[in-house]
Amino acid sequence: MATLFNSIKVGAYDLDHRVVLAPMTRLRTLQPNDIPSPMMADFYGQRASEGGLVIVEAASISAHARSYLGAASFYHDGQHAGWQAITDAVHAKGGRVFLQLIHGGRQSHVEVTGGADPVAPSVVPFDGVALTKDGFVPVSPHRALGIEEIPGIVEDFRAAAARAKKAGFDGVELHAANGYLVDQFIQDGTNRRTDAYGGPIENRARFLREAVEALISVFGADRVGVRISPSGEWGSISDSDPEATFSHVAKVLNDYGIAYLHVIEPRVKGDDTLHAGHPAVAAAYLRPHFTRPIIAAGGFDRDSAMAIVEAGHADLVAFGRHFSSNPDLPYRLQHDLPLTPYVRAAFWGGTEQHYSDFPAYDASPASAPAGADAALDETESA
Ligand SMILES: Cc1cc2nc3c(=O)[nH]c(=O)nc-3n(C[C@H](O)[C@H](O)[C@H](O)COP(=O)(O)O)c2cc1C
């Protein structure tokens, strides 16, 4: 029987265990120009493990694709050395490292796009926030993409993947989740187009397919993953029939032979648990449509992670918040050791404190940094 702690082949790679670092935007690039910082290399190196998979936070594929000041991006040469330091740090520990690639679409602001209006499949106003020098502010009004602009964005995905490959990443993950641009095309609440990219799901999945093909053209299908969030609520995204929409998406992606499908369970919204106590449901209904590895994410603890793998609904489990404060999370889970509480106040920007200063497990008491959240389970509501 498969367990969280036995080996698995994911695309081109043989992994030793199934505890994955979920991508987490932590807003710690050096400004200006989004240069990956030395503390980011420390953070990822600390969370790497022999035969473990690390998925690095969303990196915007162009200046226009950005959503949050301080977030990662990869579209110019000045960023190469910083990213190379991160892949080197993971490889030094015997881990594998994928970079998540993102276009924020309508979740953006003119202050972070270089003055350009945010873009989306269609104009559907919503209450969202972007991060500028003034903090989290309401997003700027967006405009609908002209059909002739779409190949340029697909090319930006390809170029970012090529940069990632050159910087030593083992693969890339397309961010098709959480209401960003690819998700905005997939779901009918945000896609009202009447051209080849809108209407039936076959059309709404066209941009996804083109982006995936661009990444495959660089890495090969067995080094490309895709993240989706069926019924997710981050970014005010919605679909009239999520199960049908995402079952189709899973089938389409299965046909490409990609390395993995990464599924965020709808019980979480972005960085928080929205529906505490809800079971994991999305991975289970997608399982029949996707025969390669499924990574489930969102609100897992040790028991539920072991259970979903043993039940066969998912093959790996990605952890976000718990991994933020437990650099040796795979080891702690395997040996059923206590977890250090995470520190929500340090999620969105800051220094090394409560970011890259969490120690590995220490058998002596009081190893948790001061100020950590008291609650560890899914009922936490900070
Ligand atoms: C601070 C923070 C930043 C996040 N940034 C990203 C991101 O860049 N890309 C992404 O797909 N998900 C992002 N997420 C969502 C996580 O990958 C994950 O799905 C979520 O935290 C739920 O998993 P958990 O319950 O294990 O924390 C972020 C979450 C947190 C807490």
The ligand as an ORCA input file, in Angstrom:
! r2SCAN-3c Opt
* xyz 0 1
  C       1.842     33.093      2.838
  C       1.233     32.227      1.785
  C       1.530     32.471      0.461
  C       0.985     31.646     -0.546
  N       1.392     31.824     -1.857
  C       1.003     30.947     -2.804
  C       1.565     30.976     -4.110
  O       2.482     31.738     -4.420
  N       1.067     30.092     -5.009
  C       0.081     29.195     -4.714
  O      -0.338     28.426     -5.579
  N      -0.423     29.116     -3.467
  C       0.028     29.951     -2.509
  N      -0.424     29.809     -1.220
  C      -1.333     28.699     -0.888
  C      -0.540     27.487     -0.392
  O       0.249     26.923     -1.428
  C      -1.500     26.387      0.130
  O      -2.362     25.976     -0.893
  C      -2.305     26.886      1.328
  O      -1.450     27.475      2.300
  C      -3.095     25.752      1.958
  O      -2.229     24.746      2.411
  P      -1.894     24.575      3.992
  O      -3.212     24.328      4.662
  O      -0.973     23.402      4.037
  O      -1.262     25.849      4.441
  C       0.097     30.613     -0.207
  C      -0.197     30.381      1.146
  C       0.369     31.155      2.138
  C       0.096     30.827      3.574
*
